Every structure is written in C-alpha cells, then in structure tokens.
C-alpha cells in the first residue's frame, strides 16, 4: 500500500516538474509574450505623449508609400533602412487600430523572437537558468518602448530613437548567437538573418554587427566555412534585392549620401557616445582589466603559443576570452551610439558579462574574486534595465490623470493622452503662434528655435497634431468648395502624415524624416520634377521654424509655378499649376 502511494507521489511530482519545465521554457515564454503583444494591439490603448513623439509619424508616411507601390531608396530617400517600415506596414495590415508606438516597437519581435528561440533552444538544453538569464532582460527591452537614457525631464513616451532601439535588440540576439551557439549550421542562420536585418535597419548597426562577427571569427567561434557561407548568402540576398527594383545599389547610394552629410561630426560624436554610455563602459572596462590581471599568466602562455604553428588556432584560443569579448562589445556599442540621440544603448553587453560570472562562480575558494566580478558586471548591466523600467513606470503611472488627445481626422495618430494643463497650453499656444507669426519669423532670421529643446516640448508635439487635424479639415473644405482633389501632398516639415490621413499619395524621390541638417540631400532633377508635379505643398506656420524655412528654400526652384494661398491660420498652401487653374 505504501509502495503504491510512494509511486503515485513520485508520478505526481514528475508531472508537476514537467509542467513547471514547460512553463519556464524560454520558447514558451517567447510565445506567451508574442500572444500578449498581439492581444494588447487589439485593445484601444492610448499612451502618454512624449518628447519628439512626431518621429513616429515617419512610419505612417513610409507605410502609405509602401501601400501605394513605392520602394524605399528606389522611389524615396530614407534616413535609415527599410526593414522597420515594412514590418510596421505589415503590422498596420494585421492590427489597423493598434496604438502606433506599441505597434512599431513590437513589430521587430517578428525577427528577434525566432532568432532568440534558435539560440536559447541549445542553451536551454544545457542550463535552464542561463537561458532565462539571457531571455528575461531581452524581453524587458523588447516589450518596453523606452530608451535607456532620459532625454527630457518629464516622463513621456519615447516616440524617437525607435530604429536605434531595434538595432540594439538585433545586436543582443546576434551576440547571444555568437557567444552561446556551437552548432555551425544554426550559427550560419543566425549570422545571415541577423546581419541582413541589421543592414536593412541601420548601416551603423550593420557595421557594429560586422565587428562582432569578425571578432567571433578571429576567436574561433565562427569557422572559416561558416564565415564564407554567411558572406556568400548575404551577397546573394543583396543581389536578389538589386534584381527586385534595383534596391541594393540605390540603398547604398543613400547611405553614402548620409555619410557625406554627417562625416564632419563623427569624431565629436565618438566622444559624445563615450560620455553617454560612461555608466556602462566604466564598470565593464574595469571588469575587463580585472579579468586580464587575474588571468595574466594564462593569457601570457596563450600569447606565446601564437608565435608557434598553428598560429591561427592559437590566436583564436588567446582571443576567446571573456575580457576580450566584453571589450569587443564595448567598441561595437560605442561606435553604434555615435549617431544616436535615443537608444537602448549597449544592452547587448549582458550576454558577454554572463559567461565571466558563470565561469568564476564555481571557484568557491575565491569568493572575493566572484564578488568583485559580480559587482562590476551588475554595475554595467543593471542601470539600462532599471532606467527603462523606471521611465516606463513613471510614464504609465503618471498617466492616471491624463486626458485623451482630441481628434477628428488623426486616425491612430491620436491614440495619445496628456496632462490637462499640457492640453490647455497646446490650445493656447496654437492661437499664439498664429497671432505672432512675425515674432517667429525673427527667430528664423537669427537662425534659432524658440527654445533649445523646442521639439521635445510636450505642448509643441500636441499643438503640432492639433494643427494637422485642423489642416485636414481645411483641405477637405477647399476641395469640396472648388470641386478639386489633391492627389499628391507634400508637407515642408520633418514629417508628412497628410497622405496617410487623407488616403492620398506622397511625391516620389523625396526624403521622409526630412531633417534638412542631417537627412535631406540636395534635390536632384528627379526630386525637383516630383515637387513641380505635386498638387498641394503645405508649409506649417504654427510656428515658423528654421528647419521648415530651409526645406522651403531647398525646393523653391521647383515651386515657382505653384500658387501660394493661406490654407488656414497655421498653414500656407502652394497649389500646383494644373489644380490652381481650376480654382476660382
């Protein structure tokens, strides 16, 4: 009797253990996270407005162009690669009513989750704890749509730096694969997919990923056969993209244009990136020095072995050390941050810190060694996670008293809320901008914005949306009154949401995310001709700004035959000759 009870108890324990194992499976957690994301995208959620939230509107401009058949780089200039725009466009098809910030941030999960599952499948077979230690921080950054560094003093949603966050998540997944995958076939899949995704997201991210892959090859983690096959497959993918609408060469041309526009700022930005990431780089750098000092004799022996055949294998054994892996990630991470304002900077340092801790943990006789390493690793890895979580908590908890963004024509762009006083100030300032146009024209004359962080002000972001909402009404009223329809619309502004909001077209060959100081090359003949053919060109005046004035000056040669009218208090409109001839 007792024997039967013991057997039943053992079976029950084994069943419970299996259920627990399934519930804590990394792949299961990835799937549950994906389902939770999908469920939230189906809900009518609003998020608090944040600094430079209008960066998000670029994705709608791009999606509208994609839906109309335009191809990035071939038909329009992009500040970054097209992958994020295609993922967002696909997400809009699947979740047409989703909150757009959540949609664009989570859309990359379609790429990173399978790659993460591929690596964790092997890691989990050896250690469930290690697999979860890699997965859980990644999920936090993949779920929370926030940068790791605070750019503005008030809590709000980070609608800017989205593609930088996506690159950091791709680099996290790639680092996990390079450090933990031993199967060269799985490593081949991870490298090709990860590097292709990085190339199609942001070129600086691709270069950073290339540095990590090159180090992994030098350290012997990636075989020569895998490296050659990865390069060959990647080039084949570029060839296919070139055959498809000539994308690859056009994209490389856009990259070169951006490099020429920003080359003078590279060295200062290295110093800026190092200062921004100092809280991570300093403790991680100290950990590198600590590990090198602790194992100096072993490394010296390996270095001497490099001088004797076979040198390549000996070099790999020398470089394949936790300290050098950490150093490689720091170099790649700082390089990527040289061109960033917002990002999830250096989150991918954790996958190379963890092996050092795992290796030192069994050394029970030297607990002080592990304690020092754990302290430095924690100081490097924990602040980005804590900062993102803290900023998310401040933003969402503080939104309890927020009021929704008023909207008639903004579609899901209006899925926002804000403090009542911010809304009231935005409405007052919109009227103030219109009545004091000469004042803001004076700011243009001295080449300055009304405030140093003007575009980060919440009330400016909200007022900008209100002005767009009113302009859509004015455009529709003009069309109804005059019996015309503006098929192509250009907004001489950083963002152009009008084609999306009015179900029209944006002109070909022009830049989206139109920052004239960094991301708008001098217009060529095709671009100027596209401007000449545009039915309606809008110039925002609430307020007048230096950037918008620069865009007006840039395209003015192609607008000589357009007729200028006052659309409403906050927009001037330039009507194409064919349309103007039909208006009384």
Protein Blocks (a to p, Z undefined) as FASTA:
>chain_A
ZZmmmmmmmmmmmmmmmmmmmmmpmklmmmmmmmmmmmmmmpccdddddehklmmmmmmm
mmmmmmnopaehkloccfbdfklmmmmmmmmmmmmmbcfklmmmmmmmmmmmmmmmmmmm
mmmmmomklmmmmmmmmmmmmmmccdfbdfbfbdcddfehklmmmmmmmmmmmmmmmmmp
mblklmmmmmmmmmmmmmmmomklmmmmmmmmmmmmmnomacfklmmmmmmmmmmmmmmm
mmnoolmmmmmmmmmmmmmmmmmmmmmmmmmmmmmmmmmmmmmmmmmmmmmmmmmmmmmm
mmmmmmpccfklmmmmmmmcfklmmmmmmmmmmmmmmmcfbdcehklmmmmmmmmmmmmm
mmmmlmmlmmmmmmmmmmmmmmmmmmmmmmmmmmmmmmmmpccdddfklmmmlmccddfk
lmmmmmmmmmmmmmmmmmmmmmmmnopafbfklmmpmklmmmmmmmmmmmmmmmmmmmmm
nopacfbdcdddfbdcklmmnopaddehiaehiafklmcccddfklmmmmmmpmbdcddf
bdcdfklmmmmmmmmmmmmmpccddfblmbccdddfklmmmpZZ
